[in-house]
Every structure is written in structure tokens, then in C-alpha cells.
Amino acid sequence: MDPHTNKAQALKEQILGLVQEYYQVAHEKPAFVPGQSRVPYAGRVYDAREMTLLADSALDFWLTAGPYADRFERRMRQFFGCRDFLLVNSGSSANLLMLSTLCAPGLARELGGESLPPLAPGDEVITPAVTFPTTVAPILQNRLVPVFVDCEVGTYNINPRLIEDAIGPRTRAIFVPHTLGNPCDMEIITEVARRRGLWLLEDGCDALGATFNGQLAGTFGQMSSLSFYPAHHITMGEGGGIAINGFGLQKTARSVRDWGRDCWCDPGKSNTCGTRFGWQCGELPCGYDHKYVYSNIGYNLKVTDLQAAIGLAQTEKLEAFIAARRRNFQRLFQGLLAHEDYLILPKIDRRANPSPFAFPITVRPGVDRNRLVRHLEDAQIETRLVFGGNIVRQPGFLNIEKRVHGDLTASDTIMRDTFFIGVYPGLTAEMLDYVLDTFRDFFAVGRKQRSEPTQQVVTLI
Ligand SMILES: Cc1ncc(COP(=O)(O)O)c(C=O)c1O
């Protein structure tokens, strides 16, 4: 090693040592004070390792997706046992990438003759009405038509028994989120998709590590998405990814993620194919630089290596995170059983092993959800609603082109009566017991008082 490299290495070690020290001093967790400290529904759980890898990546200054992104993708490929895993900059981008891949002009060439055909404008995608907005948005952005199907109170997933009846002449795909980490009934859904010749996509953003019949959520469909936003099982600040299980999708998905290009060189690399100036593509002059050949209408959805460095450190904790989420979920479940006369607790299929994102609760008739939520929030316990509720009632979605299958009664109930609280690994037993005490206080007061309406209504025009 030359003296310069030696010096740089020594300085780096010094800096990374200081980062660890800094973490100990600056990121020390304050003690929990019931009633005063917030009990968040989610949050980043990290230690000096995340900060060290982030600093290491910053010092390397590669910036765009590079060595850490490669390592992260490899880890996730191993985790899922999938054909490929592509890192992107959010869960929303991951959903966009999956739908755009199925609609990409270059896809037909990559798929074998046996495969399902690519999607075309006007084709329908079956999806639940209770969902996240950017699970539906890429359907619309690709000029496809969502077919909304009702959900189930308790699992908060699509009602699997309604899917087959919802299929129409233009239906080509099913796209299901595993809501809050509780996997959908993948036995029914994969069977319907296979028998009726439909693409199957999973939104696994909330469900990293969940299984159904012992199989990981995210490995049933041809593709599945993940989010690495701080509320999710592992984080890199902003981030997401797709697991590719199906045949013939990798090249197109990579292309759509990376500007729509035909070239598959890693960032900063040239001539991976060895014939960079030897291609004849479309109507381009012969030998046109392959780096600038675009076989798809793409985006730039890549992450930075700094994000991937944080993500890589998080993967080392993934199993422990999932175990903690399951433990916390169980503690809440056992504690809330006492209030089952008032609350509908989560329903878990005996074939499912959720990797809980949160703990959903639906109030029974006579209990005012908003009053209970206010009681918890006043006690510093953070709550959230199930994302967009019945998405067709959201202002931005009122006039979208869509088909609604049957009625959406359960989805409306979820929108009106359901909320969730946290189970993330940052919650301690002390915090969870405080949450349970706070529920107990609420149900100790008169039922009449609980159900008096209190809303202030703001009309959005
Ligand atoms: C089910 C689901 N899909 C998609 C997303 C979008 O992920 P991101 O926030 O990373 O864009 C989320 C985010 O919470 C989600 O819960």
C-alpha cells in the first residue's frame, strides 16, 4: 500500500471510531416516562452500525447505487430465494416499477411464448378497496383500470372469496397488499390467478418476513414490492425494492428502473456486454452507443449507496426485528382480549404467520373510534388509520376510471371504525403495558360517554 492509501485508511478508521463514540453520546435513548414520553406507532431502530456504514459510504463517495447497493440486493435475493431483487428509492417506486414493467414495450421480447401477455391500456387489475394510495396510483399511471374488491374486517386484506367473481373480460392481473403484515390467503389467490391466467403482484411493503403456509409473502406472485421507509421493518430513510420471481422480467424491470435503457452496465461502468458499439436496435444507426439505446419508457428510480449502506446494516437485524414485532403483537393481543366486547381484534388465519407492521383494532357498534383514538393520543400513544381507508372515497380518487365489484361495506366499516397502534421493535414491555393500561382506563368509564359524537367536520371541496 502506498503511504497515501495508508494514511487515508488510518484516518478513515479514526473517523469511524469517532462515529461510534458520537452515536453513544448523541443518540442515547431517553428513559420512558408514562404519560409524557410518546409511544410511537413506528420508528427507526438502529445503533452505531448503521451510522458507521453510512459514514463509510460517505467517505467512499461513490454516491449513486454501488457496492453497498450490490450487497443489499444480494442479501435480499438470499432472503427471498428470488430470481432477482432490484433496489429502488421507495415502496411507491417499487409498485410503479412492477406495473410499468408489465406494461413496458420491451417486455414481450423478453417473455417466453408460454408466458402471460404484457398488460395493455384498458386492461383491468383486481385490487382491494382498503389500500395505500400508491398501490393504486401505478395502475392508473399505466392507463390500466383498477377493479376494487371489498376487504375483511379483522384481516384488513382483500376478501379472497370475492376475487374470482370480480374477473371480467379485460381482467389481466391481481395486485394485493398484505395489509399491516398479515398475509392474504395466498392459497385461494394463487390458485385463481393460475387457473384464470392472471398476473399476480404482491405489495409486501408492510409484510417483510410474513409467511403463508410456510412460504414467504413476496414469493407467491411474479413480483412483489417492499418499502424501506422508517416506519417499515427495515429502513434506509427512503427506499424500496422488488423481488422478481417470475421468468423473463428481470431485464425489463432493470431497464424501466434505469431510464428505460437497453444497456445493463452498472453505474460508472461501460461495455459490460463487450459489444457496446456493435448493436443494431430499432431505427437507430448501426453501432449506436448501446449506453444510449432505450427499449422502454423508463424512470430513474435508483437509490444512493448511502441509503443502501444503512439498509445493509439493518438486514443484519432483520430476524430480531421480526421476532420483536411478533412478541409485541402477542403482548397487545393477550392484553386486549379483555375488551373483546368492545373491540374486534386482528384475525390471523391458522396458515399465516404475520410479520406485523402494526396492531389494527376495529371498534364494535356503540364505541366511538374517534373518542378512543383521542383518549390514546392524549395519553401520548400514537395511532394511525388504515392508510386510505376505502380508497374510492378519497378526494383524489373520486373520478378515476374504475370498476367496483359488488359493494364495499366492509371497506367502509374499516374506514369508519378501524385504527392501528404500534408493535415496532423500539417499543418496550413497559410501554406496551402502559398502552394496555390506557385501554383499560378508557373502558372503565361509562359506555354512553364513550359513544357521544365529538367530531368537528371540515369539508374538502
Ligand atoms: C402497503 C404499502 N404500499 C406502499 C407503500 C409506499 O411505500 P413508500 O412510503 O416507501 O413509498 C406503503 C407505505 O407505507 C405501504 O404501507
The ligand as a MOL file (V3000), in Angstrom:
LIG
                    3D

  0  0  0     0  0            999 V3000
M  V30 BEGIN CTAB
M  V30 COUNTS 16 16 0 0 0
M  V30 BEGIN ATOM
M  V30 1 C -48.8680 -1.1970 1.6890 0
M  V30 2 C -47.9750 -0.0700 1.2850 0
M  V30 3 N -47.6390 0.0740 -0.0030 0
M  V30 4 C -46.8300 1.0690 -0.4150 0
M  V30 5 C -46.3020 1.9760 0.4670 0
M  V30 6 C -45.4130 3.0660 -0.0290 0
M  V30 7 O -44.0930 2.9620 0.4520 0
M  V30 8 P -43.1360 4.2620 0.4830 0
M  V30 9 O -43.6080 5.1300 1.5860 0
M  V30 10 O -41.7800 3.7120 0.7100 0
M  V30 11 O -43.2740 4.9260 -0.8500 0
M  V30 12 C -46.6180 1.8710 1.8240 0
M  V30 13 C -46.0720 2.8390 2.7820 0
M  V30 14 O -46.2810 2.8140 3.9630 0
M  V30 15 C -47.4710 0.8170 2.2440 0
M  V30 16 O -47.8000 0.6770 3.5340 0
M  V30 END ATOM
M  V30 BEGIN BOND
M  V30 1 1 1 2
M  V30 2 1 2 3
M  V30 3 2 2 15
M  V30 4 2 3 4
M  V30 5 1 4 5
M  V30 6 1 5 6
M  V30 7 2 5 12
M  V30 8 1 6 7
M  V30 9 1 7 8
M  V30 10 2 8 9
M  V30 11 1 8 10
M  V30 12 1 8 11
M  V30 13 1 12 13
M  V30 14 1 12 15
M  V30 15 2 13 14
M  V30 16 1 15 16
M  V30 END BOND
M  V30 END CTAB
M  END
